[in-house]
Every structure is written in structure tokens, then in C-alpha cells.
Amino acid sequence: MLSIISLLLINFLGYTQEIKMSGLIIDANTQKPIEFVNIGIVNKNLGTVSDLQGEFDFNVPKASINDSITISHINYYAVKIPIHKVKNHIITLKPRTNELSEIMLTNKKKKRKEKKRKEKKSWS
């Protein structure tokens, strides 16, 4: 009985092994760390976010070794990297500019039309 339990325990531990990924995410132009970058496995509900220094730690299930991760931030172009290539890496993201359409501001006051009051004549 003890051998069956130990066999099941060893089997269970084999399935729960994880791969530890860690890295630093920096701006390609300034070489400064980027905070709050989203890091996640493609098409899976697993992910993390980089800290204030642009660093991240992410434990990935061993079954996902052949998957890819997506690294994205609203101000940068997203990057997709195979998981087996990410271990203690420095990842650079290229900035993305979002141009807005032109807005014209003026300082003209609208002329207000005054309604003429009709005077009521009183008959006395």
C-alpha cells in the first residue's frame, strides 16, 4: 500500500513541475526599465506584470514549454517569444506613438442674441 501511495505522489509531483522564468523589460530607445508590462502565455489564462523596475518572475507549467509568451504594453509594440527561449533575459520593446487627429481651439465668444421683451401695455 505504501508503494502505491509513493508512486502516486511521485507521479503527481512530476506533473506539477514548473519552469521559472525571470527577466527585465526595457525601452529600446532609452534602455530604461518599463513598468507594468503584461506577460502572458498565448491563448491561456496565465500571466504576470512587470514591477516598477521592469523585472518579472513567472512560473510556467512544464506542459507549456512549447507555447509562447506575449509581452505587451499600451505604449509599445507587442513581442511574442517561445517560452523555451526565455530564461533570465533582457527583453526590449520598441515604443509606439499614437497620433491623434488635429483639434482646433479658438478663443471666440459666441454672440448672444438677446430677445427683445415685448412690453405689455396696460389700459387704464
Backbone as CSV, one residue per row, in Angstrom:
resi,resn,N_x,N_y,N_z,CA_x,CA_y,CA_z,C_x,C_y,C_z
1,MET,0.823,-1.194,0.000,0.000,0.000,0.000,0.867,1.258,0.000
2,LEU,1.938,1.256,0.783,2.838,2.396,0.855,3.509,2.648,-0.492
3,SER,3.836,1.606,-1.203,4.482,1.777,-2.506,3.528,2.394,-3.529
4,ILE,2.236,2.091,-3.434,1.258,2.679,-4.352,1.114,4.176,-4.077
5,ILE,1.055,4.555,-2.807,0.938,5.971,-2.442,2.180,6.735,-2.876
6,SER,3.357,6.177,-2.660,4.587,6.865,-3.063,4.675,6.977,-4.583
7,LEU,4.207,5.965,-5.289,4.194,6.016,-6.749,3.258,7.122,-7.236
8,LEU,2.087,7.232,-6.632,1.150,8.287,-6.999,1.714,9.668,-6.665
9,LEU,2.377,9.789,-5.531,2.968,11.060,-5.130,4.067,11.489,-6.097
10,ILE,4.914,10.568,-6.476,5.984,10.873,-7.445,5.375,11.263,-8.782
11,ASN,4.344,10.567,-9.193,3.662,10.872,-10.445,3.032,12.261,-10.388
12,PHE,2.400,12.591,-9.262,1.769,13.892,-9.079,2.810,15.014,-9.111
13,LEU,3.923,14.827,-8.442,4.981,15.838,-8.424,5.580,16.064,-9.804
14,GLY,5.606,15.025,-10.609,6.127,15.161,-11.961,5.257,16.064,-12.817
15,TYR,3.945,16.075,-12.575,3.036,16.903,-13.355,2.982,18.345,-12.874
16,THR,3.358,18.588,-11.648,3.262,19.945,-11.113,4.563,20.727,-11.242
17,GLN,5.526,20.187,-11.901,6.788,20.913,-12.059,6.567,22.151,-12.915
18,GLU,7.246,23.202,-12.554,7.130,24.459,-13.272,8.498,24.949,-13.711
19,ILE,8.481,25.748,-14.722,9.695,26.380,-15.228,9.679,27.822,-14.735
20,LYS,10.738,28.242,-14.069,10.801,29.610,-13.578,11.424,30.498,-14.643
21,MET,10.674,31.504,-15.044,11.173,32.492,-15.992,11.320,33.812,-15.251
22,SER,12.355,34.522,-15.556,12.516,35.860,-14.990,13.243,36.705,-16.017
23,GLY,13.076,37.996,-15.903,13.732,38.868,-16.861,13.515,40.331,-16.545
24,LEU,14.030,41.156,-17.417,13.938,42.601,-17.311,13.426,43.127,-18.644
25,ILE,12.469,44.024,-18.586,11.908,44.601,-19.809,12.314,46.065,-19.865
26,ILE,12.971,46.440,-20.982,13.475,47.806,-21.121,13.002,48.429,-22.430
27,ASP,13.051,49.760,-22.476,12.729,50.537,-23.662,13.895,50.435,-24.639
28,ALA,13.602,50.174,-25.899,14.655,50.009,-26.911,15.430,51.306,-27.154
29,ASN,14.784,52.452,-26.993,15.463,53.731,-27.251,16.235,54.252,-26.043
30,THR,15.599,54.228,-24.892,16.215,54.838,-23.707,16.967,53.850,-22.826
31,GLN,16.751,52.563,-23.026,17.346,51.499,-22.210,16.883,51.556,-20.755
32,LYS,15.777,52.248,-20.493,15.235,52.330,-19.138,14.186,51.238,-18.937
33,PRO,14.031,50.756,-17.715,13.034,49.719,-17.442,11.614,50.219,-17.693
34,ILE,10.750,49.301,-18.114,9.340,49.622,-18.354,8.512,48.928,-17.279
35,GLU,7.720,49.706,-16.579,6.890,49.139,-15.521,5.514,48.759,-16.044
36,PHE,4.889,47.824,-15.358,3.529,47.366,-15.636,3.340,46.804,-17.046
37,VAL,4.301,46.012,-17.493,4.202,45.330,-18.785,3.483,43.997,-18.561
38,ASN,2.557,43.672,-19.452,1.809,42.412,-19.361,2.609,41.282,-19.986
39,ILE,2.741,40.182,-19.271,3.449,38.998,-19.750,2.494,37.825,-19.583
40,GLY,2.170,37.143,-20.673,1.217,36.046,-20.565,1.426,34.979,-21.610
41,ILE,0.984,33.769,-21.290,1.064,32.657,-22.241,-0.049,32.828,-23.259
42,VAL,0.297,32.687,-24.534,-0.660,32.867,-25.619,-1.790,31.836,-25.494
43,ASN,-3.023,32.319,-25.578,-4.246,31.501,-25.537,-4.435,30.734,-24.231
44,LYS,-3.833,31.191,-23.164,-4.025,30.573,-21.852,-4.278,31.681,-20.850
45,ASN,-4.873,31.341,-19.755,-5.211,32.326,-18.734,-4.126,32.390,-17.656
46,LEU,-2.872,32.498,-18.076,-1.738,32.576,-17.156,-0.884,33.776,-17.533
47,GLY,-0.497,34.542,-16.522,0.345,35.680,-16.830,0.782,36.414,-15.581
48,THR,1.543,37.474,-15.807,2.037,38.319,-14.730,2.264,39.722,-15.280
49,VAL,2.731,40.622,-14.424,3.005,42.008,-14.797,4.373,42.379,-14.253
50,SER,5.132,43.163,-15.015,6.449,43.591,-14.530,6.283,44.608,-13.398
51,ASP,7.281,44.661,-12.523,7.209,45.572,-11.373,7.719,46.965,-11.755
52,LEU,7.912,47.820,-10.754,8.347,49.199,-11.002,9.731,49.301,-11.618
53,GLN,10.557,48.261,-11.449,11.906,48.242,-12.031,11.935,47.492,-13.359
54,GLY,10.774,47.099,-13.895,10.700,46.396,-15.162,11.024,44.919,-15.063
55,GLU,11.162,44.399,-13.846,11.525,42.993,-13.652,10.269,42.144,-13.486
56,PHE,10.379,40.872,-13.884,9.259,39.950,-13.697,9.769,38.563,-13.360
57,ASP,8.956,37.823,-12.633,9.163,36.407,-12.339,7.867,35.709,-12.712
58,PHE,7.995,34.579,-13.385,6.806,33.900,-13.877,7.056,32.402,-13.842
59,ASN,6.223,31.669,-13.130,6.320,30.213,-13.089,5.363,29.629,-14.117
60,VAL,5.934,28.937,-15.093,5.161,28.374,-16.199,5.073,26.864,-16.020
61,PRO,3.885,26.276,-16.178,3.775,24.820,-16.102,4.656,24.155,-17.162
62,LYS,5.290,23.072,-16.775,6.201,22.382,-17.688,5.484,21.932,-18.962
63,ALA,4.183,21.683,-18.871,3.409,21.274,-20.044,3.321,22.379,-21.099
64,SER,3.626,23.619,-20.714,3.542,24.755,-21.642,4.880,25.111,-22.268
65,ILE,5.870,24.246,-22.167,7.218,24.545,-22.661,7.248,24.857,-24.156
66,ASN,6.314,24.302,-24.915,6.297,24.540,-26.367,5.425,25.722,-26.762
67,ASP,4.818,26.397,-25.779,3.990,27.568,-26.062,4.858,28.819,-26.158
68,SER,4.208,29.930,-26.427,4.895,31.222,-26.499,4.286,32.179,-25.491
69,ILE,5.054,33.191,-25.120,4.516,34.249,-24.276,4.420,35.524,-25.105
70,THR,3.451,36.338,-24.740,3.297,37.649,-25.356,3.643,38.694,-24.308
71,ILE,4.449,39.653,-24.714,4.858,40.741,-23.830,4.307,42.014,-24.451
72,SER,3.431,42.704,-23.704,2.766,43.864,-24.295,2.579,44.989,-23.285
73,HIS,2.523,46.185,-23.829,2.279,47.408,-23.060,1.592,48.367,-24.023
74,ILE,0.698,49.205,-23.524,-0.085,50.073,-24.399,0.783,51.041,-25.214
75,ASN,1.946,51.432,-24.710,2.801,52.395,-25.406,3.912,51.744,-26.234
76,TYR,3.891,50.402,-26.348,4.961,49.689,-27.043,4.376,48.609,-27.957
77,TYR,5.164,48.225,-28.958,4.761,47.120,-29.826,4.917,45.804,-29.063
78,ALA,3.940,44.923,-29.214,3.964,43.636,-28.516,5.021,42.715,-29.130
79,VAL,5.564,41.819,-28.289,6.578,40.856,-28.714,6.080,39.465,-28.327
80,LYS,6.289,38.502,-29.219,5.916,37.106,-28.946,7.192,36.270,-28.979
81,ILE,7.464,35.545,-27.872,8.710,34.782,-27.737,8.376,33.364,-27.277
82,PRO,9.016,32.341,-27.893,8.820,30.967,-27.391,9.312,30.848,-25.947
83,ILE,8.570,30.130,-25.123,8.902,30.008,-23.698,10.279,29.408,-23.475
84,HIS,10.656,28.428,-24.285,11.948,27.770,-24.051,13.143,28.699,-24.298
85,LYS,12.901,29.878,-24.896,13.984,30.835,-25.134,14.054,31.935,-24.069
86,VAL,13.115,31.938,-23.116,13.079,32.998,-22.104,13.523,32.453,-20.758
87,LYS,14.720,32.808,-20.338,15.222,32.494,-19.005,16.248,33.571,-18.664
88,ASN,15.934,34.373,-17.677,16.831,35.447,-17.239,17.295,36.325,-18.398
89,HIS,16.338,36.804,-19.166,16.653,37.618,-20.336,16.322,39.086,-20.121
90,ILE,16.971,39.910,-20.932,16.595,41.309,-21.030,15.813,41.431,-22.334
91,ILE,14.582,41.888,-22.217,13.696,41.982,-23.372,13.466,43.456,-23.665
92,THR,13.689,43.854,-24.915,13.495,45.253,-25.301,12.194,45.391,-26.078
93,LEU,11.480,46.466,-25.789,10.249,46.787,-26.508,10.439,48.104,-27.243
94,LYS,9.933,48.151,-28.473,10.030,49.380,-29.265,8.821,50.270,-28.980
95,PRO,9.075,51.559,-28.740,7.969,52.487,-28.460,7.033,52.623,-29.657
96,ARG,5.767,52.838,-29.345,4.750,53.042,-30.375,4.117,54.397,-30.117
97,THR,4.042,55.208,-31.145,3.413,56.514,-30.983,1.974,56.428,-31.479
98,ASN,1.114,57.045,-30.752,-0.296,57.097,-31.126,-0.634,58.535,-31.466
99,GLU,-0.819,58.790,-32.758,-1.134,60.148,-33.169,-2.634,60.367,-33.109
100,LEU,-2.985,61.507,-32.591,-4.385,61.875,-32.505,-4.722,62.842,-33.625
101,SER,-5.969,62.902,-33.990,-6.367,63.840,-35.033,-6.266,65.270,-34.495
102,GLU,-6.176,66.213,-35.422,-5.979,67.605,-35.057,-7.233,68.195,-34.438
103,ILE,-7.030,68.999,-33.421,-8.136,69.683,-32.757,-7.846,71.172,-32.796
104,MET,-8.829,71.950,-33.219,-8.664,73.401,-33.283,-9.371,74.026,-32.088
105,LEU,-8.645,74.840,-31.361,-9.215,75.573,-30.239,-9.239,77.049,-30.577
106,THR,-10.332,77.682,-30.302,-10.430,79.122,-30.551,-10.869,79.818,-29.282
107,ASN,-10.654,81.123,-29.264,-10.999,81.913,-28.099,-12.129,82.889,-28.435
108,LYS,-12.940,82.548,-29.393,-14.032,83.429,-29.773,-15.226,83.152,-28.884
109,LYS,-15.820,84.238,-28.455,-17.039,84.094,-27.676,-18.212,84.157,-28.641
110,LYS,-19.148,83.318,-28.394,-20.341,83.354,-29.225,-21.172,84.559,-28.821
111,LYS,-21.688,85.233,-29.836,-22.548,86.377,-29.551,-23.897,85.851,-29.123
112,ARG,-24.361,86.441,-28.109,-25.628,86.015,-27.556,-26.736,86.902,-28.104
113,LYS,-27.705,86.277,-28.644,-28.832,87.049,-29.156,-29.768,87.347,-27.998
114,GLU,-30.042,88.600,-27.855,-30.948,88.989,-26.792,-32.350,89.085,-27.354
115,LYS,-33.237,88.502,-26.664,-34.629,88.582,-27.079,-35.183,89.921,-26.615
116,LYS,-35.830,90.522,-27.520,-36.456,91.786,-27.146,-37.716,91.467,-26.369
117,ARG,-37.820,92.126,-25.263,-39.006,91.922,-24.445,-40.166,92.731,-25.024
118,LYS,-41.206,92.060,-25.120,-42.396,92.789,-25.569,-42.996,93.477,-24.345
119,GLU,-43.154,94.723,-24.510,-43.732,95.479,-23.411,-45.229,95.341,-23.438
120,LYS,-45.759,95.063,-22.324,-47.198,94.967,-22.234,-47.765,96.345,-21.936
121,LYS,-48.676,96.674,-22.732,-49.311,97.969,-22.499,-50.477,97.734,-21.572
122,SER,-50.538,98.580,-20.657,-51.665,98.463,-19.730,-52.708,99.526,-20.066
123,TRP,-53.899,99.156,-20.105,-55.006,100.077,-20.381,-55.591,100.523,-19.063
124,SER,-55.478,101.699,-18.833,-56.040,102.175,-17.594,-57.306,102.949,-17.779
